[in-house]
Amino acid sequence: MQRRDTMPPRPTTADLSKFDRAQGMRTIRKVLPYLWPDGQGWVKRRVVLAMAALILAKIVSVLTPFLYKAAVDSLTGEGAPDAMMMAVGAVGLTVAYGMARLMNVGFQQLRDALFARVAQRALRRLALETFTHIHRLSLRYHIARKTGGLSRIIERGVKGVEFLLRFMLFSVGPLVIELTLVALIFFFVFDVWYLAVVVVTIALYVQFTFKVTEWRVQIRRRMNAQDTDANQKAIDSLLNFETVKYFGAETREAERYDRAMEGYEEAAVKTSLSLAFLNFGQSLLITGGLIAVMVMAALGVQAGELTVGDFVMVNAYMVQITMPLNFLGTVYREIRQSLVDMGEMFDLLEQPAEVTDKPGAPALRVSGGTVEFRDVHFGYDAARPILRGVTLMVPAGRKVAIVGPSGAGKSTIGRLLFRFYDVTAGAVAIDDQDVRDVSQDSLHARIGVVPQDTVLFNDTIRYNIAYGRPEASLTEIEAAAKAARIHDFIASLPQGYETQVGERGLKLSGGEKQRVGIARTLLKNPPILLLDEATSALDSETEAGIQAQLKAMGEGRTVIAIAHRLSTIVDADEIVVLEAGRVAERGTHEALVARGERYATMWARQQAGEEDDAAA
């Protein structure tokens, strides 16, 4: 029996082109509202005025060669002199020709000036929408994303919008208008054969340009993919600079980056070679058409049917349409590439937000701050559940610690409380309000988090502390810093609170960063506090100092402490031991140690380890 291939057929070039056209139309439909927005008349007025200036520029441009012809005929004494030629003479016609060219440029610049604000406003709105949407996407998306590749997609997409708005309106549209007007002049002023040559030349030129450009777009897409990959590897390596140094991997990272750039180089060379082929083919076709029309005009002059001015005018028109036609290949390629780049960005915008507010969701009302997990089931992947029916309550103003081995689901508890994810089954509630029924902004405002590794913005210490409450005064910021026991350190710095902390806060030590994190959470002043292994990355001495601040910080608040070091949570009102996504034990430290089960084993092991460290 013959084996049948069940693999789907690979898409053909025609299939890809059809898909690209469909994607291109989708992108254009999405861009148009930014160009013609509802309820914003000033934008529409500017677009209309810009188009009027464009049309006037093209009319002047098409009439200009007539003045050139008239000046030449006046100088050679050919043709029947009309009243205008007799009145102004060759010099006057030459001046009029120069003024017409100046008016053409003037109308074009007026068009650009009118449209500049429209284009920049569209870019700003689209960039803001993309940036806002990325922040709305779930933690699941951000864990999987590649920062370098994502930044490239946004950068190329926004630039693509600008190019599309400018060149589609001001290059393709004007070119069509100009070609149509020139064709009509050739037909009515000369004869149908001139029109036939121009139409055939333009048809062959456009067909050749589009065919070759479609081929080049595929090459450009591969080049973009390699560019994105290389940029991602570079940013990934720089973000992990210290790790690279620790393992002496500079050469390995350079080779990894170079391999990505090698693919980019190959695609870029193909792009350059294909551009040379495109340019030569375009020149061959347009030069052939120019020679044919000029030969016909020369024969007309020799036969006495045309004047030298007519010969010059034919040449002027052919040169006039040659310049935008030579640009057509570049414009078409850039428009196609812009559509591809914008398509990637709009794909990003169409990524659904996994966690969304219900319509009209009210703000969370915190009267005491009681937190409940009611038979919660959850898994990041449906095939691998993390929490399997967790039920626990944290009474208002009390401290509950969650401990357990790696993978037990400790950090997942915190992520579900903050609603980075929605539970698969069960419910998470605060003061009897399901967190899925309230607005995310109000939920986030009521919960303060001190994570294991506080990541700071590349800005001043003042900015980072004030991130907890941006409107806070310097006095309030200093009070929070004093409560976090970091004010004296900041005051000792030459620039004080205006000291730059560097990217991700790398200019500060781990303990200093944690204290800044505590200060900004204190400034936020939330009723519910989540400590996610807040001191596990610190040395014992630093940890001891910060633990005292965390304890003071938790006074009067509902506290959930996710801990690795059990010595940090012995004062908790209740300790919950998670194992394999289930609550294995719960009780006070003393009760759990006395029980002699899972927690007691963990406690004994850690105590023995600390004693060994002390002895060493």
KESENU-79194 format. One record per residue (C-alpha): residue number from 1; residue in one letter; x, y, z. Coordinates in steps of 0.5 Angstrom, whole numbers, always signed. Layout:
REM residues N
 pos code    xx    yy    zz
 NUM    a     X     Y     Z
...
***
This chain:
REM residues 616
 pos code    xx    yy    zz
   1    m    +0    +0    +0
   2    q    +3    +7    -2
   3    r    +4   +11    +4
   4    r    +0   +18    +3
   5    d    +4   +24    +5
   6    t    -1   +28   +11
   7    m    +3   +34   +11
   8    p    +0   +40    +8
   9    p    +2   +43    +2
  10    r    +7   +49    +2
  11    p    +4   +56    +0
  12    t    +6   +58    -7
  13    t    +9   +65    -8
  14    a    +2   +66   -11
  15    d    -1   +64    -5
  16    l    +3   +69    -1
  17    s    +2   +75    -5
  18    k    -5   +74    -5
  19    f    -5   +73    +3
  20    d    +0   +80    +3
  21    r    -6   +83    -1
  22    a   -11   +81    +4
  23    q    -7   +83    +9
  24    g    -5   +90    +6
  25    m   -12   +92    +5
  26    r   -13   +90   +12
  27    t    -8   +95   +14
  28    i   -10  +100   +10
  29    r   -17  +100   +13
  30    k   -14  +100   +20
  31    v   -10  +106   +18
  32    l   -16  +110   +15
  33    p   -19  +112   +21
  34    y   -13  +116   +23
  35    l   -13  +120   +17
  36    w   -20  +122   +17
  37    p   -22  +121   +24
  38    d   -29  +122   +27
  39    g   -31  +129   +30
  40    q   -24  +132   +29
  41    g   -26  +137   +23
  42    w   -19  +140   +24
  43    v   -16  +134   +21
  44    k   -21  +133   +15
  45    r   -20  +140   +13
  46    r   -12  +140   +13
  47    v   -13  +133    +9
  48    v   -17  +137    +4
  49    l   -13  +143    +4
  50    a    -7  +139    +3
  51    m   -10  +135    -3
  52    a   -12  +142    -6
  53    a    -5  +144    -6
  54    l    -3  +137    -9
  55    i    -8  +138   -15
  56    l    -5  +145   -16
  57    a    +2  +143   -16
  58    k    +0  +138   -21
  59    i    -4  +143   -26
  60    v    +2  +148   -26
  61    s    +7  +142   -27
  62    v    +3  +140   -33
  63    l    +3  +147   -36
  64    t   +10  +149   -35
  65    p   +13  +145   -41
  66    f    +8  +150   -45
  67    l   +11  +156   -43
  68    y   +18  +152   -45
  69    k   +16  +151   -52
  70    a   +13  +158   -53
  71    a   +20  +161   -51
  72    v   +24  +156   -55
  73    d   +19  +158   -61
  74    s   +20  +165   -60
  75    l   +27  +165   -60
  76    t   +27  +161   -66
  77    g   +22  +165   -70
  78    e   +18  +158   -71
  79    g   +10  +157   -70
  80    a    +5  +162   -71
  81    p    +6  +168   -66
  82    d    +0  +169   -61
  83    a    -2  +175   -57
  84    m    +2  +172   -51
  85    m    +8  +171   -54
  86    m    +8  +178   -58
  87    a    +7  +181   -51
  88    v   +12  +178   -47
  89    g   +17  +176   -51
  90    a   +22  +170   -50
  91    v   +25  +173   -44
  92    g   +18  +174   -41
  93    l   +16  +167   -43
  94    t   +23  +165   -40
  95    v   +21  +168   -33
  96    a   +14  +166   -33
  97    y   +17  +159   -34
  98    g   +21  +160   -28
  99    m   +16  +162   -24
 100    a   +11  +156   -26
 101    r   +17  +152   -23
 102    l   +17  +156   -17
 103    m   +10  +155   -16
 104    n   +10  +148   -17
 105    v   +15  +147   -11
 106    g   +11  +152    -7
 107    f    +5  +148    -7
 108    q    +8  +142    -6
 109    q   +12  +145    +0
 110    l    +5  +148    +2
 111    r    +2  +141    +2
 112    d    +7  +138    +6
 113    a    +7  +143   +11
 114    l    -1  +142   +12
 115    f    +0  +135   +12
 116    a    +5  +135   +17
 117    r    +1  +135   +24
 118    v    -4  +130   +21
 119    a    +1  +125   +20
 120    q    +5  +126   +26
 121    r    -2  +126   +30
 122    a    -3  +119   +27
 123    l    +4  +117   +29
 124    r    +3  +119   +36
 125    r    -4  +116   +37
 126    l    -2  +109   +34
 127    a    +4  +109   +38
 128    l    +1  +111   +44
 129    e    -5  +105   +43
 130    t    +1  +100   +41
 131    f    +4  +102   +48
 132    t    -2  +102   +52
 133    h    -4   +95   +49
 134    i    +2   +92   +50
 135    h    +1   +94   +58
 136    r    -6   +91   +58
 137    l    -3   +84   +55
 138    s    -2   +79   +60
 139    l    +4   +77   +64
 140    r    +4   +70   +60
 141    y    +5   +74   +54
 142    h   +10   +78   +57
 143    i   +14   +72   +60
 144    a   +14   +69   +53
 145    r   +16   +76   +49
 146    k   +23   +78   +46
 147    t   +24   +85   +48
 148    g   +29   +87   +42
 149    g   +24   +84   +37
 150    l   +18   +87   +40
 151    s   +21   +94   +40
 152    r   +23   +93   +33
 153    i   +16   +91   +31
 154    i   +14   +97   +34
 155    e   +19  +102   +31
 156    r   +18   +99   +24
 157    g   +11   +99   +24
 158    v   +10  +106   +27
 159    k   +15  +109   +21
 160    g   +11  +105   +16
 161    v    +5  +109   +18
 162    e    +9  +115   +17
 163    f   +11  +113   +10
 164    l    +4  +110    +8
 165    l    +1  +116    +9
 166    r    +6  +121    +6
 167    f    +8  +117    +0
 168    m    +1  +114    -2
 169    l    -2  +120    -2
 170    f    +3  +124    -4
 171    s    +7  +120    -9
 172    v    +2  +115   -12
 173    g    -4  +119   -13
 174    p    +0  +125   -16
 175    l    +4  +120   -21
 176    v    -3  +118   -23
 177    i    -6  +125   -24
 178    e    +1  +127   -28
 179    l    +1  +121   -32
 180    t    -6  +122   -34
 181    l    -6  +129   -36
 182    v    +1  +128   -40
 183    a    -3  +122   -44
 184    l    -9  +127   -45
 185    i    -4  +133   -48
 186    f    +0  +128   -52
 187    f    -7  +125   -55
 188    f   -10  +132   -56
 189    v    -4  +137   -58
 190    f    +0  +131   -62
 191    d    -3  +125   -64
 192    v    -6  +118   -62
 193    w    +1  +115   -64
 194    y    +5  +119   -58
 195    l    -1  +117   -53
 196    a    +0  +109   -55
 197    v    +8  +110   -54
 198    v    +7  +113   -48
 199    v    +2  +108   -45
 200    v    +5  +102   -48
 201    t   +12  +104   -44
 202    i    +8  +106   -38
 203    a    +5   +99   -38
 204    l   +11   +95   -39
 205    y   +15   +99   -34
 206    v    +9   +99   -28
 207    q    +9   +91   -30
 208    f   +16   +90   -29
 209    t   +17   +94   -23
 210    f   +11   +91   -19
 211    k   +14   +84   -21
 212    v   +21   +85   -19
 213    t   +19   +89   -13
 214    e   +14   +83   -11
 215    w   +20   +78   -11
 216    r   +24   +84    -7
 217    v   +19   +84    -2
 218    q   +20   +77    +0
 219    i   +28   +78    +0
 220    r   +26   +84    +5
 221    r   +22   +80    +9
 222    r   +27   +75   +10
 223    m   +32   +81   +12
 224    n   +27   +84   +17
 225    a   +27   +77   +20
 226    q   +34   +76   +21
 227    d   +35   +84   +23
 228    t   +30   +82   +29
 229    d   +33   +76   +31
 230    a   +40   +80   +31
 231    n   +37   +85   +35
 232    q   +34   +81   +40
 233    k   +40   +77   +41
 234    a   +44   +83   +42
 235    i   +39   +86   +47
 236    d   +39   +79   +51
 237    s   +46   +79   +51
 238    l   +47   +86   +54
 239    l   +41   +85   +59
 240    n   +45   +79   +61
 241    f   +52   +83   +61
 242    e   +54   +80   +68
 243    t   +52   +73   +67
 244    v   +56   +74   +60
 245    k   +62   +76   +64
 246    y   +61   +71   +70
 247    f   +62   +65   +65
 248    g   +67   +68   +60
 249    a   +62   +68   +54
 250    e   +64   +74   +51
 251    t   +67   +70   +45
 252    r   +61   +66   +45
 253    e   +56   +71   +45
 254    a   +60   +75   +39
 255    e   +59   +69   +35
 256    r   +52   +68   +36
 257    y   +51   +75   +34
 258    d   +55   +74   +28
 259    r   +51   +68   +26
 260    a   +45   +72   +26
 261    m   +48   +78   +22
 262    e   +51   +73   +17
 263    g   +44   +71   +15
 264    y   +42   +79   +15
 265    e   +48   +80   +11
 266    e   +46   +75    +6
 267    a   +39   +78    +5
 268    a   +42   +85    +4
 269    v   +47   +83    -1
 270    k   +41   +80    -5
 271    t   +37   +86    -4
 272    s   +42   +90    -7
 273    l   +43   +86   -13
 274    s   +36   +85   -14
 275    l   +36   +93   -14
 276    a   +41   +94   -19
 277    f   +37   +89   -24
 278    l   +31   +93   -22
 279    n   +34  +100   -24
 280    f   +37   +97   -30
 281    g   +31   +94   -33
 282    q   +27  +101   -31
 283    s   +32  +105   -35
 284    l   +32  +100   -41
 285    l   +24  +101   -41
 286    i   +24  +108   -40
 287    t   +30  +110   -45
 288    g   +26  +106   -50
 289    g   +20  +110   -49
 290    l   +24  +116   -49
 291    i   +28  +115   -56
 292    a   +21  +113   -59
 293    v   +17  +119   -58
 294    m   +23  +123   -59
 295    v   +25  +120   -66
 296    m   +17  +121   -68
 297    a   +18  +129   -66
 298    a   +24  +129   -69
 299    l   +21  +127   -76
 300    g   +15  +131   -75
 301    v   +20  +137   -74
 302    q   +24  +135   -81
 303    a   +17  +134   -84
 304    g   +15  +141   -82
 305    e    +9  +139   -78
 306    l   +12  +141   -71
 307    t   +16  +146   -69
 308    v   +23  +146   -65
 309    g   +19  +148   -59
 310    d   +14  +142   -60
 311    f   +20  +138   -60
 312    v   +23  +141   -53
 313    m   +16  +140   -50
 314    v   +16  +133   -52
 315    n   +22  +132   -49
 316    a   +20  +136   -43
 317    y   +14  +132   -42
 318    m   +18  +125   -42
 319    v   +23  +127   -37
 320    q   +18  +130   -33
 321    i   +14  +123   -32
 322    t   +21  +119   -32
 323    m   +23  +122   -25
 324    p   +17  +120   -22
 325    l   +17  +113   -25
 326    n   +24  +112   -23
 327    f   +22  +113   -16
 328    l   +16  +108   -17
 329    g   +19  +102   -16
 330    t   +22  +105    -9
 331    v   +15  +108    -7
 332    y   +12  +101    -9
 333    r   +17   +97    -5
 334    e   +17  +101    +1
 335    i    +9  +102    +1
 336    r    +9   +94    +1
 337    q   +14   +93    +6
 338    s   +11   +99   +10
 339    l    +4   +94   +10
 340    v    +8   +88   +12
 341    d   +11   +92   +18
 342    m    +5   +95   +20
 343    g    +1   +88   +19
 344    e    +6   +86   +24
 345    m    +4   +92   +29
 346    f    -3   +91   +28
 347    d    -2   +83   +29
 348    l    +1   +85   +36
 349    l    -5   +90   +37
 350    e   -10   +84   +35
 351    q    -7   +80   +41
 352    p   -13   +79   +46
 353    a   -12   +81   +53
 354    e   -12   +75   +57
 355    v   -15   +79   +63
 356    t   -20   +84   +62
 357    d   -25   +88   +66
 358    k   -32   +86   +66
 359    p   -36   +92   +63
 360    g   -38   +97   +68
 361    a   -34   +94   +73
 362    p   -34   +98   +80
 363    a   -28  +100   +84
 364    l   -26   +95   +89
 365    r   -28   +97   +96
 366    v   -23   +95  +102
 367    s   -26   +95  +109
 368    g   -22   +91  +112
 369    g   -17   +87  +107
 370    t   -19   +80  +108
 371    v   -17   +76  +103
 372    e   -20   +69  +101
 373    f   -18   +63   +96
 374    r   -24   +59   +95
 375    d   -22   +52   +92
 376    v   -18   +55   +87
 377    h   -15   +51   +81
 378    f   -10   +54   +76
 379    g    -5   +52   +71
 380    y    -1   +56   +66
 381    d    -2   +50   +61
 382    a    -8   +46   +61
 383    a    -4   +40   +61
 384    r    +0   +42   +67
 385    p    -4   +44   +73
 386    i    -1   +48   +79
 387    l    -6   +49   +84
 388    r   -11   +44   +86
 389    g   -16   +46   +90
 390    v   -13   +51   +95
 391    t   -17   +54  +100
 392    l   -14   +59  +105
 393    m   -16   +66  +108
 394    v   -12   +71  +111
 395    p   -16   +75  +116
 396    a   -16   +83  +116
 397    g   -10   +86  +119
 398    r    -7   +79  +120
 399    k    +0   +76  +117
 400    v    -1   +69  +113
 401    a    +6   +66  +110
 402    i    +6   +61  +105
 403    v   +12   +56  +104
 404    g   +13   +50  +100
 405    p   +18   +47   +95
 406    s   +20   +50   +88
 407    g   +14   +49   +84
 408    a    +9   +48   +89
 409    g    +5   +54   +87
 410    k    +7   +59   +92
 411    s    +9   +65   +87
 412    t    +2   +63   +83
 413    i    -2   +65   +89
 414    g    +1   +72   +89
 415    r    +0   +73   +81
 416    l    -7   +70   +82
 417    l    -9   +75   +88
 418    f    -6   +81   +83
 419    r   -10   +78   +78
 420    f    -4   +77   +73
 421    y    -8   +71   +71
 422    d   -15   +69   +72
 423    v   -17   +62   +76
 424    t   -19   +56   +72
 425    a   -24   +54   +78
 426    g   -26   +57   +84
 427    a   -25   +64   +86
 428    v   -20   +70   +89
 429    a   -24   +75   +94
 430    i   -22   +81   +98
 431    d   -27   +83  +103
 432    d   -32   +78   +99
 433    q   -31   +81   +93
 434    d   -29   +77   +87
 435    v   -23   +80   +84
 436    r   -26   +78   +77
 437    d   -32   +83   +78
 438    v   -28   +89   +80
 439    s   -23   +94   +76
 440    q   -16   +92   +75
 441    d   -14   +99   +77
 442    s   -17   +99   +83
 443    l   -15   +92   +85
 444    h    -8   +94   +84
 445    a    -8  +100   +88
 446    r   -10   +97   +94
 447    i    -4   +92   +94
 448    g    +3   +93   +95
 449    v    +8   +88   +93
 450    v   +15   +87   +95
 451    p   +18   +82   +90
 452    q   +24   +78   +91
 453    d   +28   +82   +86
 454    t   +26   +90   +86
 455    v   +27   +92   +79
 456    l   +28  +100   +78
 457    f   +27  +105   +73
 458    n   +33  +108   +69
 459    d   +32  +114   +73
 460    t   +33  +118   +79
 461    i   +32  +115   +86
 462    r   +27  +120   +87
 463    y   +23  +118   +81
 464    n   +23  +111   +83
 465    i   +21  +112   +90
 466    a   +15  +117   +88
 467    y   +13  +111   +83
 468    g    +9  +109   +89
 469    r    +5  +115   +89
 470    p    +7  +120   +83
 471    e    +4  +126   +86
 472    a    +7  +125   +93
 473    s   +12  +131   +96
 474    l   +19  +131   +97
 475    t   +17  +131  +104
 476    e   +13  +125  +104
 477    i   +18  +121   +99
 478    e   +24  +123  +105
 479    a   +19  +120  +110
 480    a   +18  +114  +106
 481    a   +25  +113  +105
 482    k   +27  +114  +113
 483    a   +21  +109  +114
 484    a   +25  +104  +110
 485    r   +32  +106  +113
 486    i   +35  +108  +107
 487    h   +34  +116  +107
 488    d   +41  +117  +111
 489    f   +45  +113  +105
 490    i   +41  +117  +100
 491    a   +43  +124  +103
 492    s   +50  +121  +103
 493    l   +50  +121   +96
 494    p   +53  +127   +92
 495    q   +46  +128   +88
 496    g   +42  +126   +94
 497    y   +35  +124   +91
 498    e   +37  +126   +84
 499    t   +42  +120   +84
 500    q   +41  +116   +77
 501    v   +40  +109   +79
 502    g   +42  +106   +72
 503    e   +39  +101   +68
 504    r   +35   +96   +72
 505    g   +38  +100   +78
 506    l   +45   +96   +77
 507    k   +48  +102   +81
 508    l   +45  +100   +87
 509    s   +47   +94   +92
 510    g   +41   +89   +93
 511    g   +40   +91  +100
 512    e   +39   +98   +97
 513    k   +35   +96   +92
 514    q   +30   +93   +96
 515    r   +30   +99  +101
 516    v   +28  +103   +95
 517    g   +23   +98   +93
 518    i   +20   +98  +101
 519    a   +20  +106  +101
 520    r   +16  +106   +94
 521    t   +11  +101   +97
 522    l   +10  +105  +104
 523    l    +9  +111  +100
 524    k    +3  +107   +96
 525    n    +0  +106  +103
 526    p    -4  +100  +101
 527    p    -8   +96  +106
 528    i    -6   +89  +103
 529    l    +1   +87  +102
 530    l    +5   +82   +98
 531    l   +12   +80  +100
 532    d   +14   +75   +95
 533    e   +21   +72   +98
 534    a   +23   +79   +99
 535    t   +29   +78  +102
 536    s   +31   +71   +99
 537    a   +36   +74   +95
 538    l   +40   +78  +100
 539    d   +45   +76  +105
 540    s   +44   +75  +112
 541    e   +46   +81  +115
 542    t   +42   +85  +110
 543    e   +36   +81  +111
 544    a   +36   +82  +118
 545    g   +36   +89  +117
 546    i   +30   +89  +112
 547    q   +26   +84  +116
 548    a   +25   +89  +121
 549    q   +23   +94  +116
 550    l   +18   +89  +113
 551    k   +15   +87  +120
 552    a   +14   +95  +121
 553    m   +11   +96  +114
 554    g    +6   +90  +116
 555    e    +3   +93  +122
 556    g    -4   +94  +121
 557    r    -4   +91  +114
 558    t    -7   +84  +111
 559    v    +0   +81  +109
 560    i    +1   +75  +105
 561    a    +9   +73  +106
 562    i   +11   +68  +100
 563    a   +18   +65  +104
 564    h   +23   +61  +102
 565    r   +27   +62  +109
 566    l   +23   +60  +114
 567    s   +26   +64  +119
 568    t   +23   +70  +116
 569    i   +16   +68  +118
 570    v   +16   +65  +125
 571    d   +12   +71  +127
 572    a    +6   +70  +122
 573    d    -1   +69  +125
 574    e    -1   +62  +120
 575    i    +3   +59  +116
 576    v    +1   +55  +110
 577    v    +5   +49  +107
 578    l    +4   +48  +100
 579    e    +6   +42   +96
 580    a    +4   +39   +89
 581    g    -1   +45   +89
 582    r    -5   +43   +95
 583    v    -5   +45  +102
 584    a    -1   +40  +106
 585    e    -1   +43  +113
 586    r    -3   +50  +116
 587    g    -2   +53  +123
 588    t    +3   +57  +127
 589    h   +10   +56  +127
 590    e   +10   +53  +134
 591    a    +4   +48  +132
 592    l    +7   +46  +126
 593    v   +14   +44  +129
 594    a   +11   +40  +134
 595    r    +7   +36  +129
 596    g   +13   +34  +126
 597    e   +11   +33  +119
 598    r   +13   +37  +113
 599    y   +14   +44  +116
 600    a   +18   +41  +121
 601    t   +23   +37  +117
 602    m   +24   +43  +112
 603    w   +25   +47  +119
 604    a   +30   +42  +121
 605    r   +34   +42  +115
 606    q   +34   +50  +114
 607    q   +37   +50  +121
 608    a   +42   +45  +120
 609    g   +44   +49  +114
 610    e   +45   +55  +118
 611    e   +49   +52  +123
 612    d   +54   +49  +118
 613    d   +54   +56  +115
 614    a   +56   +59  +122
 615    a   +61   +54  +123
 616    a   +64   +55  +117
***
